[in-house]
Amino acid sequence: MKTEHQEEGARQHGFHGRTVSIEAFARKYRLDAEEAERLENQFGPVAGEIELLQAARRNGMPEE
């Protein structure tokens, strides 16, 4: 059961999906090295998968 504090934190931060490394994300979605580097510069070495998908799609990654 979630506590009130956990629910408040989830509302503030939103749902970002599971955390993945940029390297694993780029491999999974077959991103080129330039896009992988751009994402790493923007997010650091790890980020939420949904955030990464949104950022990559804004930069031209086709939807599957």
C-alpha positions, 0 to 999 in steps of 0.5 A, a space after each residue: 500500500 502506498 503512503 501519502 508521501 509516495 503518492 505525492 512524489 509520484 504526482 510531482 515527478 510523473 511516470 517516467 518508466 523504468 530507468 535504463 542506460 542511454 547505451 542500452 536504450 540506443 541499442 534497443 531502438 537502433 539509434 545512431 551514435 549522434 542521437 545517443 550522445 545527444 540524449 546522454 548530454 541531455 539526461 546523463 548516463 541513465 534516464 526513464 525510458 518514456 522520457 528518452 522515447 519522447 525526446 528521441 521522437 521529438 528529434 525525428 525518431 520514427 514511431 514503431 
